[in-house]
Amino acid sequence: MKKYFENFLPAFKEYLFAWVFFLGLLLFSIGYFKLFGDDLMIWIYDYSKNIGSLTMSSAVFMGLVKSYQFLKIFKEELSKIIYGKEFFGEREHLEEAWVNISKQLCKQKFSKISTDLFKTIENYYLPINHDFYYTENSLEAHIEYDEDNPGYIVITEEYCYTINTDDADCFNIEFTSKTPFSNEDNKITSYKLLEFKINDKPLEFEDTELKIHETTSKINNKNLNVSFKHKHHCEKNLTKYKIYRKQQKIYSIKENPYKMFTAFWIYKNFKFTLTYPTNMVFEWEGVGVQNKWKLTRDKKKNFKILKAEYNGLLFKKQGFVMFFKEY
């Protein structure tokens, strides 16, 4: 019997409004239809009708409250499903939901360009097609004049950064450069990859392409093109890879009166240090960045030092450019 009541009571509470409504309907019917005959006092039937009507009204109110509570719970649970990790954990759902939400946010002002806008953001600002990003980024560059070739400079650069990846297979390391030179250059303009390390180990060039070739850009000018691509196979359970690259370029400052750096993908924070001759000056410009570069300058006896720091995210094609001058 105890077990019966234990099972019965939760169900009774769950449908209490229905039981109350049934009781009210029963009382109202007794009074309205005078089910026990006319011998009963009239006030008993009136009392039964009034109590039954009030009871049914109370039951209806209880049912509405119950329905509201149910709808609220249903809404909350539905929200958990729609916005929960289980739903957004699947990539196709995530991209579709992001596009739909973005369209609703922008449809009033950007409805005519919304598709192009989303594609540009997806391709250039969201890490959908790349499973890695860069941290601990630093570039140290040293400029000096080429004593054997007036008008030419030698610039030695050391890049150091960390690739963070969740891709269990591999990632690509890529960089390119294009250096203009005149027809009177006599093979002075050059590029050398002096050193390349991954996690302090020299790079194995098995899956690596380093191409250096010339192209003509106009009648009296040519380009020295450098392209580098390395497909690195990841180690098991390793998600961080420290990259070190040292390179040296020689070129005419007249043909290349600038130094430029732009991000290949997503960079978090960046530090740049430059040492250069005391008789050289430059103009600094940020390229496409939202925040400002923090610049500090120092001067030694034989050279100048520039330090630049960017705190925040650098996206593809963002960085800086320096225009060199002499006086």
C-alpha positions as CSV (number, residue, x, y, z in Angstrom):
1,M,0.0,0.0,0.0
2,K,2.9,2.4,0.8
3,K,4.5,1.8,-2.5
4,Y,1.1,2.4,-4.2
5,F,0.8,5.8,-2.5
6,E,4.4,6.6,-3.3
7,N,3.7,6.1,-7.0
8,F,0.2,7.7,-6.9
9,L,1.0,11.0,-5.1
10,P,3.5,12.4,-7.8
11,A,1.0,11.7,-10.5
12,F,-1.9,13.2,-8.4
13,K,0.2,16.4,-7.9
14,E,1.1,16.5,-11.6
15,Y,-2.6,16.6,-12.7
16,L,-4.0,18.4,-9.6
17,F,-5.7,21.0,-11.7
18,A,-7.6,18.3,-13.6
19,W,-8.8,16.7,-10.4
20,V,-9.9,20.1,-9.1
21,F,-11.7,20.9,-12.3
22,F,-13.5,17.5,-12.2
23,L,-14.6,18.1,-8.6
24,G,-15.9,21.6,-9.5
25,L,-17.8,20.2,-12.5
26,L,-19.3,17.5,-10.2
27,L,-20.4,20.1,-7.6
28,F,-21.8,22.4,-10.3
29,S,-23.7,19.5,-11.9
30,I,-25.3,18.5,-8.6
31,G,-26.6,22.0,-8.0
32,Y,-27.6,22.8,-11.6
33,F,-29.4,19.6,-12.4
34,K,-30.6,19.0,-8.8
35,L,-29.4,15.4,-9.0
36,F,-30.7,14.4,-5.6
37,G,-34.3,15.6,-6.2
38,D,-36.4,18.6,-5.2
39,D,-36.7,17.4,-1.6
40,L,-33.2,18.9,-0.8
41,M,-33.2,22.5,0.4
42,I,-32.8,25.0,-2.4
43,W,-29.8,26.7,-0.7
44,I,-27.8,23.5,-0.8
45,Y,-28.1,23.4,-4.6
46,D,-27.3,27.1,-4.9
47,Y,-24.3,26.5,-2.6
48,S,-23.2,23.5,-4.7
49,K,-23.4,25.5,-8.0
50,N,-21.4,28.5,-6.6
51,I,-18.7,26.3,-5.1
52,G,-18.5,24.2,-8.3
53,S,-18.2,27.3,-10.5
54,L,-15.5,28.8,-8.3
55,T,-13.7,25.5,-8.2
56,M,-13.7,25.1,-12.0
57,S,-12.4,28.7,-12.4
58,S,-9.6,27.9,-9.9
59,A,-8.8,24.8,-11.9
60,V,-8.6,26.7,-15.2
61,F,-6.3,29.3,-13.6
62,M,-4.1,26.5,-12.2
63,G,-4.0,24.9,-15.7
64,L,-2.9,28.2,-17.3
65,V,-0.2,28.6,-14.7
66,K,0.9,25.0,-15.3
67,S,1.0,25.6,-19.1
68,Y,3.0,28.7,-18.7
69,Q,5.5,26.9,-16.5
70,F,5.7,24.1,-19.0
71,L,6.2,26.5,-21.9
72,K,8.9,28.3,-20.0
73,I,10.7,25.1,-19.2
74,F,10.3,24.0,-22.9
75,K,11.7,27.3,-24.1
76,E,14.7,27.0,-21.8
77,E,15.4,23.4,-22.8
78,L,15.0,24.4,-26.5
79,S,17.4,27.3,-26.0
80,K,19.9,24.9,-24.4
81,I,19.7,22.6,-27.4
82,I,19.9,25.4,-30.0
83,Y,22.7,27.3,-28.3
84,G,24.4,24.4,-26.5
85,K,27.8,23.0,-27.2
86,E,26.3,19.8,-28.6
87,F,24.6,21.7,-31.4
88,F,27.4,24.1,-32.1
89,G,30.0,21.4,-31.8
90,E,29.2,20.3,-35.3
91,R,31.0,22.5,-37.8
92,E,28.3,22.6,-40.4
93,H,25.7,23.7,-37.9
94,L,28.1,26.4,-36.5
95,E,28.8,28.0,-39.9
96,E,25.2,27.9,-40.9
97,A,24.0,29.4,-37.6
98,W,26.7,32.1,-37.7
99,V,25.7,33.2,-41.2
100,N,22.0,33.2,-40.3
101,I,22.6,35.2,-37.1
102,S,24.9,37.7,-38.9
103,K,22.3,38.2,-41.7
104,Q,19.7,39.1,-39.2
105,L,22.0,41.5,-37.5
106,C,23.1,43.2,-40.7
107,K,20.0,42.9,-43.0
108,Q,18.7,46.4,-42.4
109,K,22.0,48.2,-43.2
110,F,24.0,45.8,-45.3
111,S,21.4,43.5,-46.9
112,K,22.7,44.1,-50.5
113,I,26.3,43.3,-49.6
114,S,25.8,40.8,-46.8
115,T,26.9,37.7,-48.8
116,D,30.2,39.3,-49.9
117,L,30.7,40.7,-46.4
118,F,30.3,37.3,-44.7
119,K,32.6,35.6,-47.3
120,T,35.3,38.2,-46.7
121,I,35.2,37.8,-43.0
122,E,35.1,34.0,-43.2
123,N,38.1,33.9,-45.6
124,Y,40.3,36.6,-44.0
125,Y,39.3,37.0,-40.3
126,L,38.0,33.6,-39.1
127,P,40.2,30.6,-38.6
128,I,37.8,28.2,-40.4
129,N,40.1,26.9,-43.1
130,H,43.2,27.0,-40.9
131,D,43.7,25.0,-37.7
132,F,46.5,27.1,-36.2
133,Y,47.5,30.6,-35.1
134,Y,50.7,32.4,-34.1
135,T,51.8,33.6,-30.7
136,E,55.1,34.9,-29.2
137,N,55.9,36.7,-32.5
138,S,59.1,38.7,-32.8
139,L,61.2,40.1,-35.6
140,E,64.7,41.4,-35.1
141,A,66.3,43.2,-38.1
142,H,69.7,44.7,-38.6
143,I,70.5,47.1,-41.5
144,E,74.0,48.1,-42.6
145,Y,75.5,49.5,-45.8
146,D,77.1,47.1,-48.2
147,E,80.7,48.4,-48.2
148,D,81.4,46.7,-51.6
149,N,78.4,48.1,-53.4
150,P,77.5,51.8,-52.9
151,G,73.7,52.4,-52.7
152,Y,73.0,48.9,-51.4
153,I,72.2,47.7,-47.9
154,V,72.5,44.3,-46.2
155,I,69.5,43.4,-44.0
156,T,69.7,40.4,-41.7
157,E,66.4,39.3,-40.1
158,E,65.5,36.8,-37.4
159,Y,61.9,35.7,-37.1
160,C,60.8,33.8,-34.0
161,Y,57.2,32.7,-33.3
162,T,55.1,29.8,-32.0
163,I,52.5,28.0,-34.0
164,N,49.6,26.7,-32.0
165,T,47.6,24.0,-33.6
166,D,45.0,21.3,-32.8
167,D,45.5,19.6,-36.1
168,A,46.8,16.1,-35.4
169,D,48.1,15.7,-39.0
170,C,50.3,18.6,-40.0
171,F,50.5,22.4,-40.8
172,N,52.1,24.5,-43.4
173,I,54.8,27.2,-43.0
174,E,54.8,29.6,-45.9
175,F,56.4,33.0,-46.7
176,T,57.1,35.0,-49.8
177,S,59.1,38.1,-50.8
178,K,59.6,40.2,-53.9
179,T,62.6,42.5,-54.3
180,P,62.8,44.8,-57.3
181,F,66.2,45.5,-58.9
182,S,67.4,47.3,-62.0
183,N,69.0,45.9,-65.1
184,E,72.4,47.4,-63.9
185,D,72.2,45.3,-60.8
186,N,74.9,42.7,-61.8
187,K,73.5,40.0,-59.6
188,I,74.1,42.0,-56.4
189,T,70.5,41.7,-55.2
190,S,70.3,38.4,-53.4
191,Y,68.5,36.3,-50.8
192,K,69.9,33.7,-48.4
193,L,68.1,31.5,-45.9
194,L,70.8,31.2,-43.2
195,E,69.0,29.1,-40.7
196,F,65.6,27.5,-40.0
197,K,64.6,25.6,-36.9
198,I,61.5,24.0,-35.5
199,N,61.6,23.4,-31.7
200,D,65.3,24.1,-31.8
201,K,65.9,21.4,-34.4
202,P,67.3,22.3,-37.9
203,L,64.6,21.9,-40.6
204,E,64.6,18.7,-42.6
205,F,63.8,19.8,-46.2
206,E,62.0,16.6,-47.2
207,D,58.6,18.3,-47.6
208,T,60.0,21.8,-48.3
209,E,60.1,24.1,-51.4
210,L,62.4,27.1,-51.5
211,K,62.3,28.8,-54.9
212,I,64.3,31.9,-55.9
213,H,63.7,33.2,-59.4
214,E,63.6,36.4,-61.4
215,T,60.7,38.0,-63.3
216,T,60.4,41.1,-65.3
217,S,58.0,43.7,-63.9
218,K,58.6,46.5,-66.4
219,I,61.0,47.5,-69.1
220,N,63.8,48.7,-66.9
221,N,63.1,46.7,-63.8
222,K,63.0,43.1,-62.6
223,N,62.0,41.2,-59.4
224,L,63.8,38.7,-57.3
225,N,61.0,36.4,-56.1
226,V,61.4,34.1,-53.1
227,S,58.7,31.5,-52.1
228,F,59.0,29.1,-49.3
229,K,56.6,26.3,-48.3
230,H,57.1,23.6,-45.8
231,K,54.6,20.9,-44.8
232,H,55.3,19.9,-41.3
233,H,54.1,16.6,-39.9
234,C,53.0,17.0,-36.3
235,E,54.2,15.0,-33.4
236,K,51.6,13.1,-31.3
237,N,50.1,15.2,-28.4
238,L,52.2,18.2,-29.3
239,T,50.3,21.4,-30.0
240,K,53.0,24.1,-29.9
241,Y,55.9,24.5,-32.3
242,K,58.5,27.2,-31.9
243,I,59.7,28.4,-35.3
244,Y,63.0,30.2,-35.9
245,R,64.1,31.7,-39.3
246,K,67.2,33.7,-40.1
247,Q,67.6,35.2,-43.5
248,Q,69.8,37.8,-45.3
249,K,68.9,40.2,-48.1
250,I,71.1,42.5,-50.2
251,Y,69.3,45.1,-52.3
252,S,69.4,48.6,-53.6
253,I,67.8,51.1,-51.2
254,K,66.9,53.3,-54.2
255,E,64.8,50.5,-55.8
256,N,63.4,49.4,-52.4
257,P,63.0,52.4,-50.1
258,Y,60.8,50.6,-47.7
259,K,60.5,47.7,-45.2
260,M,57.2,46.0,-44.9
261,F,55.7,43.2,-42.8
262,T,52.2,41.8,-42.9
263,A,50.7,38.8,-41.2
264,F,50.3,35.5,-43.0
265,W,47.4,34.5,-40.8
266,I,46.3,35.3,-37.2
267,Y,49.0,36.7,-34.9
268,K,48.5,37.4,-31.2
269,N,50.8,40.3,-30.3
270,F,54.0,41.2,-32.2
271,K,57.4,42.7,-31.3
272,F,59.8,44.3,-33.8
273,T,63.3,45.5,-33.1
274,L,65.4,47.3,-35.7
275,T,69.0,48.5,-35.6
276,Y,70.1,50.8,-38.5
277,P,72.7,53.4,-39.5
278,T,72.6,56.8,-37.8
279,N,72.2,58.7,-41.0
280,M,69.0,56.9,-42.0
281,V,65.5,58.0,-41.2
282,F,62.1,56.6,-42.0
283,E,58.4,57.2,-41.9
284,W,56.3,54.5,-40.0
285,E,52.8,53.5,-41.0
286,G,50.5,50.8,-39.6
287,V,48.8,48.6,-42.3
288,G,45.2,47.8,-41.7
289,V,45.5,47.5,-37.9
290,Q,42.8,48.5,-35.4
291,N,45.1,49.4,-32.5
292,K,48.2,51.6,-32.6
293,W,51.8,50.3,-32.7
294,K,53.8,51.4,-29.6
295,L,57.1,52.9,-30.8
296,T,60.2,53.6,-28.8
297,R,63.5,55.0,-30.2
298,D,67.1,55.0,-28.9
299,K,70.4,56.2,-30.3
300,K,73.8,54.7,-29.8
301,K,77.2,56.0,-31.0
302,N,77.2,54.0,-34.3
303,F,73.6,53.1,-34.8
304,K,69.9,53.7,-34.0
305,I,67.4,51.4,-32.4
306,L,63.7,51.2,-33.0
307,K,61.4,49.0,-31.0
308,A,57.8,48.6,-32.0
309,E,55.1,46.5,-30.2
310,Y,51.6,45.7,-31.1
311,N,49.2,44.3,-28.4
312,G,46.2,42.5,-29.8
313,L,45.3,40.4,-32.9
314,L,46.9,40.9,-36.3
315,F,44.8,39.5,-39.1
316,K,45.9,38.5,-42.6
317,K,47.6,41.3,-44.5
318,Q,47.8,43.5,-41.4
319,G,51.1,44.8,-40.1
320,F,53.4,47.8,-40.8
321,V,55.4,49.5,-43.5
322,M,58.5,51.7,-43.2
323,F,59.7,54.2,-45.8
324,F,63.5,54.7,-45.6
325,K,65.3,58.0,-46.3
326,E,68.9,59.2,-46.0
327,Y,70.1,62.6,-45.0
